[in-house]
């Protein structure tokens, strides 16, 4: 796949970035350091629970303390982790956004699988399998993270509106400018900030929400942005498999290893869609969390004056 080699690099960057931002958004102090690896995993897992389930989490910690055999401790903790991840959100908006994220991730995987079946020569390219593994891990991570965030009472409606708006900005301005006018990438990235910054600032300063809730909304918004962006671009790539092809693809096809230009164009466009999914979600999360933190500090300063 022509552009899928960079998916591996961007995938690593997006994983590190989202994990760091997620830990900051859901930071919960622990009274004592974990005794061993199962206890550490359980402490981390109950940190994903909403505040009204904290008593259940502490009860699980107490039950773990009664287990002595390491194998039993691991089985118990893994069961608690599965229960924690699959715990449904209580609010209808949160359940809808979580279901939308999971359904979109499945749709993304289905589009890629269909592409591989329709154009099997793509699988013979050197970077395809590592890129597919990275992409699959990102989809699973997005779906699970969305479930956790809505259970943590992230502003789901705001995140959904912001995600759709940010994806629209990327599709209308950012993607077009990067593809057809390489001299204007700075303008494209600036436009990405326009829909997300006011959203997160509002989430941080209205309705009694904290900066933590706003950062959670930013992460959820980033997930929606990336998934919607990929679904749109991948669908267009498959619909346009018969052309017209852009001049760069026509120029580069003879030097590729693909049997026909349609396979090469779909491979190239899918790689671009995967790269933009990772790039857009990372930028959206970073800009949103930064705006939420700044807005939260201004709000605290204003309330103390």
KOLFI-48609 format. One line per 5 residues: for each residue z, x, y of N, C-alpha, C. Coordinates in pm, whole numbers, plus 50000, padded with zeros to 5 digits. Layout:
% residues N
Z:X:Y:Z:X:Y:Z:X:Y; ...
END
This chain:
% residues 305
50000:50085:49882:50000:50000:50000:50000:50088:50123; 49906:50071:50210:49890:50163:50319:50014:50184:50404; 50073:50075:50454:50187:50088:50543:50321:50067:50474; 50321:50050:50344:50448:50024:50274:50532:50149:50257; 50477:50266:50276:50559:50386:50263:50672:50387:50365
50646:50337:50487:50749:50338:50589:50852:50229:50567; 50825:50134:50477:50924:50031:50446:51050:50094:50389; 51034:50198:50308:51150:50264:50249:51240:50324:50356; 51180:50388:50455:51259:50450:50562:51325:50343:50647; 51248:50244:50690:51304:50138:50774:51407:50058:50696
51383:50038:50565:51480:49964:50483:51614:50033:50480; 51615:50163:50468:51742:50237:50470:51812:50222:50604; 51734:50230:50713:51793:50216:50846:51850:50077:50869; 51775:49973:50826:51824:49838:50849:51948:49810:50766; 51955:49865:50644:52073:49844:50561:52197:49904:50625
52184:50028:50672:52299:50094:50736:52339:50020:50863; 52240:49982:50944:52270:49915:51070:52339:49782:51050; 52286:49699:50961:52345:49567:50940:52483:49576:50876; 52504:49675:50788:52636:49690:50728:52739:49728:50833; 52701:49821:50922:52794:49863:51028:52825:49746:51120
52722:49671:51161:52744:49557:51250:52824:49447:51182; 52799:49426:51053:52871:49324:50978:53019:49360:50967; 53047:49486:50939:53186:49528:50929:53258:49510:51062; 53189:49534:51172:53251:49514:51302:53270:49366:51330; 53175:49283:51288:53185:49139:51315:53293:49074:51231
53322:49127:51112:53417:49063:51021:53537:49151:50991; 53573:49238:51086:53681:49332:51062:53812:49257:51047; 53882:49281:50937:54013:49222:50912:54108:49333:50870; 54225:49347:50937:54317:49454:50903:54385:49428:50771; 54418:49533:50698:54490:49522:50574:54628:49584:50591
54726:49525:50529:54864:49569:50547:54887:49702:50479; 54838:49718:50357:54858:49842:50282:54726:49887:50222; 54707:50015:50203:54582:50063:50142:54572:50018:49997; 54450:49990:49948:54433:49946:49809:54481:50052:49711; 54536:50004:49596:54590:50096:49496:54479:50161:49415
54372:50090:49383:54262:50144:49305:54133:50074:49345; 54024:50107:49275:53893:50050:49311:53888:49899:49298; 53938:49837:49188:53936:49690:49182:54015:49626:49295; 54131:49683:49329:54209:49626:49438:54135:49640:49570; 54069:49755:49591:53991:49773:49714:53877:49673:49725
53809:49649:49612:53699:49552:49613:53752:49412:49640; 53868:49377:49584:53924:49244:49608:53966:49228:49753; 54027:49330:49812:54065:49324:49953:53941:49302:50039; 53833:49375:50007:53709:49357:50081:53655:49216:50063; 53661:49163:49940:53606:49030:49911:53682:48921:49985
53814:48927:49986:53890:48820:50052:53874:48831:50204; 53831:48948:50252:53801:48959:50394:53679:48877:50434; 53598:48835:50337:53481:48752:50364:53517:48604:50372; 53640:48570:50334:53680:48430:50332:53709:48379:50472; 53686:48249:50497:53728:48192:50625:53879:48188:50635
53929:48167:50757:54073:48172:50780:54149:48068:50698; 54088:47951:50675:54161:47847:50602:54167:47873:50452; 54102:47977:50404:54111:48015:50263:54190:48144:50243; 54260:48189:50348:54334:48315:50338:54444:48307:50233; 54508:48192:50220:54616:48178:50121:54562:48195:49980
54443:48142:49954:54382:48159:49822:54356:48307:49794; 54307:48378:49896:54282:48520:49879:54408:48598:49848; 54516:48567:49917:54642:48637:49891:54695:48604:49751; 54670:48481:49706:54711:48445:49570:54635:48528:49467; 54507:48553:49492:54428:48636:49401:54480:48780:49398
54522:48829:49514:54580:48963:49518:54707:48968:49434; 54789:48863:49442:54911:48857:49362:54880:48853:49213; 54779:48776:49174:54744:48769:49031:54690:48903:48982; 54615:48972:49066:54563:49102:49026:54677:49199:48999; 54785:49189:49074:54899:49277:49054:54966:49260:48920
54943:49145:48854:55003:49120:48723:54919:49177:48609; 54798:49219:48639:54709:49271:48535:54719:49423:48531; 54737:49477:48411:54757:49621:48396:54632:49693:48342; 54563:49631:48249:54446:49695:48188:54331:49698:48289; 54268:49813:48299:54162:49831:48399:54044:49739:48374
54006:49718:48248:53892:49630:48221:53921:49486:48264; 54044:49440:48240:54080:49304:48282:54083:49293:48434; 54129:49400:48501:54131:49399:48646:53990:49389:48703; 53896:49464:48644:53758:49458:48692:53697:49320:48668; 53719:49263:48550:53664:49130:48522:53720:49026:48619
53849:49035:48645:53912:48939:48735:53856:48953:48877; 53843:49076:48924:53794:49099:49060:53648:49057:49074; 53567:49087:48975:53426:49046:48981:53413:48894:48983; 53498:48826:48906:53498:48680:48911:53538:48628:49048; 53637:48690:49110:53678:48651:49244:53566:48677:49344
53495:48787:49326:53386:48820:49418:53274:48717:49409; 53238:48678:49287:53135:48575:49270:53178:48444:49333; 53304:48405:49309:53355:48281:49366:53356:48287:49519; 53388:48403:49574:53391:48418:49719:53252:48405:49779; 53154:48469:49716:53018:48465:49769:52957:48326:49758
52985:48257:49647:52924:48126:49623:53000:48011:49687; 53113:48039:49750:53191:47932:49813:53107:47866:49922; 53087:47734:49916:52999:47669:50014:53066:47658:50151; 52982:47650:50254:53032:47627:50389:53076:47482:50402; 53173:47457:50490:53226:47321:50506:53150:47241:50611
53084:47309:50703:53012:47238:50807:52867:47215:50765; 52813:47099:50803:52677:47064:50761:52574:47161:50820; 52594:47201:50946:52500:47295:51007:52501:47428:50934; 52620:47474:50898:52630:47600:50825:52564:47591:50689; 52586:47481:50619:52523:47465:50487:52371:47462:50500
52322:47398:50605:52176:47391:50624:52118:47529:50650; 52181:47607:50736:52129:47740:50769:52138:47832:50647; 52248:47823:50572:52260:47905:50451:52153:47869:50350; 52130:47737:50331:52025:47693:50239:51887:47736:50290; 51868:47731:50422:51740:47772:50479:51715:47920:50455
51818:48002:50473:51803:48145:50450:51772:48175:50304; 51843:48109:50213:51818:48131:50071:51678:48084:50032; 51639:47965:50080:51506:47914:50050:51396:48000:50108; 51418:48052:50229:51319:48139:50291:51306:48270:50216; 51419:48324:50170:51413:48448:50092:51335:48427:49963
51358:48313:49897:51282:48282:49776:51134:48264:49807; 51103:48200:49919:50964:48181:49957:50896:48315:49986; 50970:48407:50050:50915:48541:50076:50883:48611:49944; 50976:48604:49849:50954:48667:49719:50835:48602:49647; 50823:48470:49658:50712:48400:49592:50578:48441:49652
50573:48458:49785:50448:48500:49849:50406:48639:49802; 50502:48729:49793:50471:48864:49748:50426:48864:49603; 50496:48785:49519:50458:48777:49378:50317:48720:49362; 50286:48618:49441:50151:48561:49436:50047:48664:49480; 50081:48743:49581:49989:48846:49627:49960:48947:49518
50066:48986:49443:50047:49083:49336:49961:49026:49223; 49977:48896:49196:49898:48832:49091:49751:48816:49133; 49731:48783:49259:49595:48760:49307:49522:48892:49330; 49594:48994:49371:49534:49126:49397:49611:49231:49317; 49594:49235:49185:49675:49324:49101:49654:49473:49129
49544:49509:49192:49520:49651:49221:49624:49707:49318; 49692:49621:49392:49795:49668:49485:49906:49740:49409; 49934:49693:49287:50044:49751:49208:50016:49894:49164; 49891:49935:49168:49858:50071:49124:49880:50174:49234; 49908:50128:49356:49929:50222:49466:50064:50292:49453
50072:50414:49502:50189:50499:49482:50318:50440:49539; 50314:50383:49659:50438:50339:49723:50474:50194:49699; 50397:50124:49615:50420:49980:49602:50555:49948:49537; 50584:50008:49422:50705:49968:49349:50833:50003:49424; 50845:50123:49482:50966:50149:49563:50980:50053:49681
50866:50020:49746:50871:49928:49858:50913:49788:49813; 50863:49743:49697:50901:49612:49646:51049:49608:49610; 51101:49718:49554:51244:49722:49521:51328:49714:49648; 51288:49787:49752:51360:49782:49878:51354:49643:49940; 51236:49585:49937:51217:49451:49995:51300:49347:49920
51304:49355:49788:51384:49260:49709:51532:49273:49741; 51580:49397:49754:51721:49418:49788:51754:49360:49925; 51662:49375:50020:51684:49320:50154:51690:49167:50149; 51601:49104:50072:51602:48958:50062:51733:48908:50002; 51779:48971:49895:51905:48930:49833:52020:48950:49932
52021:49064:50001:52126:49090:50098:52126:48990:50211; 52008:48953:50260:52000:48854:50367:52056:48719:50323; 52019:48675:50203:52065:48545:50154:52217:48542:50138; 52274:48649:50079:52419:48653:50060:52492:48666:50192; 52441:48750:50281:52507:48768:50411:52506:48639:50492
52397:48562:50483:52391:48435:50555:52499:48339:50504; 52520:48335:50373:52623:48248:50317:52762:48289:50366; 52787:48418:50368:52917:48466:50412:52939:48435:50560; 52837:48456:50641:52852:48435:50785:52878:48289:50820; 52809:48197:50755:52831:48056:50788:52969:48011:50739
53020:48073:50630:53157:48042:50587:53259:48097:50685; 53225:48206:50754:53313:48263:50855:53302:48189:50987; 53236:48073:50985:53221:47985:51102:53137:48048:51213; 53036:48122:51175:52940:48170:51275:52869:48050:51336; 52840:48053:51467:52770:47940:51532:52630:47922:51473
52619:47840:51371:52495:47830:51295:52381:47770:51377; 52411:47666:51456:52303:47603:51533:52245:47701:51635; 52333:47771:51706:52286:47869:51803:52206:47979:51735; 52254:48023:51620:52183:48129:51547:52046:48083:51502; 52035:47960:51456:51906:47907:51410:51808:47898:51526
51854:47843:51640:51765:47832:51756:51723:47971:51804; 51821:48062:51811:51788:48197:51856:51695:48269:51762; 51715:48251:51630:51627:48316:51533:51485:48266:51541; 51469:48135:51554:51333:48080:51566:51267:48125:51696; 51346:48127:51805:51291:48170:51933:51252:48317:51932
51336:48401:51872:51306:48544:51868:51185:48571:51781; 51174:48501:51667:51056:48517:51582:50929:48476:51657; 50939:48369:51736:50823:48325:51814:50782:48432:51915; 50880:48496:51979:50848:48601:52075:50778:48717:52006; 50828:48756:51889:50762:48865:51813:50620:48828:51777
50599:48703:51734:50466:48662:51690:50369:48653:51807; 50416:48599:51920:50326:48576:52032:50301:48703:52113; 50409:48781:52136:50398:48895:52225:50410:49029:52151; 50522:49045:52079:50550:49176:52021:50446:49221:51921; 50418:49139:51819:50323:49180:51715:50184:49201:51773
50143:49110:51861:50010:49123:51920:49999:49249:52005; 50104:49280:52082:50097:49397:52169:50097:49526:52088; 50181:49532:51984:50187:49653:51902:50056:49674:51827; 49995:49565:51782:49873:49575:51702:49751:49606:51787; 49739:49539:51900:49616:49548:51976:49630:49633:52104
49751:49668:52142:49767:49750:52263:49881:49847:52241; 49857:49956:52168:49964:50051:52137:50030:50112:52260; 49967:50104:52373:50026:50163:52493:50138:50077:52551; 50160:49956:52496:50262:49869:52554:50374:49834:52457; 50420:49922:52369:50529:49885:52278:50660:49860:52349
50685:49930:52462:50810:49910:52534:50820:49767:52586; 50708:49713:52634:50707:49575:52680:50737:49480:52565; 50683:49508:52448:50707:49423:52331:50854:49419:52296; 50920:49536:52291:51061:49541:52255:51147:49475:52361; 51108:49486:52488:51182:49421:52593:51177:49269:52578
51061:49218:52541:51046:49073:52524:51133:49020:52412; 51161:49104:52311:51244:49061:52200:51384:49025:52248; 51432:49093:52351:51569:49072:52398:51583:48942:52476; 51473:48886:52525:51484:48771:52614:51549:48649:52551; 51509:48605:52431:51573:48485:52376:51711:48510:52318
51738:48631:52271:51864:48654:52201:51980:48680:52296; 51957:48755:52405:52068:48792:52492:52138:48671:52555; 52064:48575:52616:52134:48459:52671:52206:48377:52564; 52147:48369:52446:52210:48294:52337:52346:48352:52301; 52350:48483:52278:52474:48545:52234:52576:48548:52346
52531:48570:52471:52625:48565:52584:52689:48428:52594; 52608:48323:52576:52664:48188:52579:52760:48164:52464; 52727:48215:52346:52816:48197:52232:52949:48269:52253; 52947:48379:52326:53069:48457:52346:53158:48399:52455; 53102:48322:52546:53179:48284:52665:53203:48134:52678
53148:48055:52586:53167:47910:52600:53235:47854:52477; 53302:47744:52497:53364:47671:52387:53478:47745:52320; 53536:47842:52387:53648:47914:52329:53610:48013:52221; 53481:48042:52204:53439:48136:52100:53471:48278:52143; 53494:48361:52046:53524:48501:52071:53399:48586:52056
53411:48713:52096:53300:48805:52078:53269:48826:51931; 53371:48815:51845:53347:48829:51701:53255:48718:51651; 53281:48595:51694:53194:48484:51655:53053:48504:51708; 53042:48559:51827:52909:48584:51883:52835:48692:51806; 52907:48796:51762:52841:48899:51680:52797:48841:51546
52878:48753:51489:52837:48688:51365:52711:48604:51387; 52705:48536:51502:52585:48459:51535:52464:48550:51549; 52485:48669:51606:52375:48764:51622:52321:48809:51487; 52410:48836:51392:52364:48877:51259:52289:48764:51190; 52342:48642:51201:52274:48528:51140:52139:48504:51207
52134:48521:51338:52009:48507:51412:51908:48611:51366; 51954:48734:51341:51865:48840:51295:51805:48808:51159; 51885:48749:51071:51835:48712:50938:51725:48607:50950; 51751:48504:51031:51651:48399:51050:51523:48458:51110; 51538:48545:51208:51422:48607:51273:51335:48681:51172
51397:48768:51093:51321:48848:50998:51250:48764:50894; 51319:48665:50839:51259:48583:50734:51143:48498:50787; 51163:48436:50903:51056:48354:50960:50935:48440:50995; 50961:48559:51049:50852:48648:51086:50770:48689:50963; 50839:48725:50855:50765:48766:50736:50688:48650:50676
50750:48534:50665:50681:48420:50607:50552:48389:50683; 50558:48395:50814:50439:48365:50894:50330:48469:50873; 50367:48596:50885:50267:48702:50876:50209:48713:50734; 50294:48699:50632:50245:48708:50494:50153:48591:50461; 50187:48472:50510:50101:48356:50485:49965:48375:50550
49963:48426:50673:49836:48451:50742:49755:48557:50667; 49824:48660:50617:49753:48766:50544:49683:48711:50420; 49749:48622:50348:49688:48565:50228:49576:48467:50263; 49597:48390:50369:49493:48294:50408:49368:48365:50459; 49385:48485:50517:49271:48558:50572:49221:48667:50478
49249:48655:50351:49207:48759:50256:49056:48777:50255; 48984:48672:50289:48839:48683:50293:48785:48728:50428; 48873:48766:50518:48831:48814:50650:48853:48707:50756; 48820:48737:50881:48767:48866:50927:48874:48975:50928; 48831:49099:50907:48921:49212:50903:48916:49286:51037
49030:49347:51073:49031:49417:51201:48954:49548:51188; 48906:49603:51299:48821:49723:51294:48888:49841:51224; 49018:49856:51239:49087:49967:51174:49081:49957:51023; 49096:49836:50968:49088:49819:50823:48947:49846:50773; 48847:49803:50847:48708:49829:50807:48680:49979:50809
48735:50049:50907:48711:50193:50918:48783:50271:50808; 48906:50230:50773:48987:50308:50680:48963:50272:50534; 48902:50157:50507:48886:50114:50368:48810:50214:50280; 48700:50273:50327:48625:50365:50237:48709:50481:50186; 48810:50524:50261:48892:50637:50218:49012:50594:50134
49029:50464:50111:49142:50415:50031:49103:50413:49883; 49203:50384:49800:49180:50378:49655:49163:50236:49603; 49153:50140:49692:49143:50001:49651:48999:49963:49617; 48981:49867:49524:48845:49835:49478:48764:49754:49578; 48829:49680:49668:48756:49600:49765:48838:49591:49893
48770:49551:50000:48837:49549:50129:48941:49438:50138; 48922:49329:50064:49021:49220:50066:49156:49270:50013; 49153:49342:49901:49278:49397:49846:49342:49493:49944; 49261:49579:50005:49315:49674:50101:49376:49603:50222; 49310:49499:50273:49359:49429:50391:49490:49356:50361
49497:49290:50244:49621:49220:50208:49735:49319:50190; 49706:49432:50125:49807:49535:50106:49859:49587:50240; 49766:49616:50330:49804:49669:50461:49882:49566:50541; 49838:49440:50540:49905:49336:50618:50043:49303:50562; 50058:49304:50430:50189:49281:50371:50286:49394:50407
50235:49516:50404:50319:49628:50443:50364:49616:50588; 50273:49574:50675:50310:49554:50816:50413:49443:50829; 50395:49334:50754:50490:49223:50760:50629:49265:50713; 50635:49344:50606:50765:49392:50557:50831:49483:50660; 50752:49573:50720:50807:49664:50820:50860:49587:50940
50785:49485:50985:50829:49408:51101:50951:49322:51067; 50962:49272:50944:51082:49200:50904:51205:49289:50924; 51198:49413:50875:51311:49504:50888:51335:49544:51032; 51228:49575:51104:51243:49620:51242:51296:49508:51332; 51240:49388:51318:51282:49277:51404:51427:49237:51377
51467:49233:51251:51605:49195:51220:51704:49300:51271; 51667:49428:51258:51757:49533:51305:51772:49529:51457; 51659:49517:51529:51666:49513:51674:51740:49389:51722; 51714:49275:51660:51781:49151:51700:51932:49162:51679; 51973:49214:51564:52116:49229:51538:52180:49327:51634
52114:49438:51661:52171:49539:51750:52183:49486:51892; 52074:49428:51944:52077:49374:52079:52177:49260:52091; 52181:49173:51991:52272:49060:51995:52417:49103:51991; 52451:49195:51903:52590:49242:51894:52632:49315:52021; 52539:49393:52079:52570:49462:52204:52595:49361:52316
52508:49259:52326:52526:49157:52429:52656:49080:52408; 52689:49051:52282:52813:48979:52253:52936:49059:52292; 52934:49188:52262:53048:49273:52296:53066:49283:52447; 52955:49303:52519:52963:49313:52664:53010:49182:52725; 52954:49070:52677:52993:48940:52730:53140:48911:52701
53185:48949:52580:53325:48927:52546:53419:49004:52636; 53382:49127:52670:53467:49206:52759:53470:49148:52899; 53354:49104:52950:53351:49040:53081:53434:48913:53081; 53427:48837:52971:53502:48712:52963:53652:48738:52963; 53696:48840:52887:53838:48874:52885:53885:48922:53022
53800:49000:53089:53835:49047:53223:53848:48932:53321; 53754:48836:53311:53756:48723:53403:53877:48634:53380; 53920:48618:53255:54034:48530:53226:54166:48593:53266; 54170:48725:53275:54295:48791:53314:54310:48804:53465; 54203:48780:53539:54211:48790:53686:54272:48666:53747
END
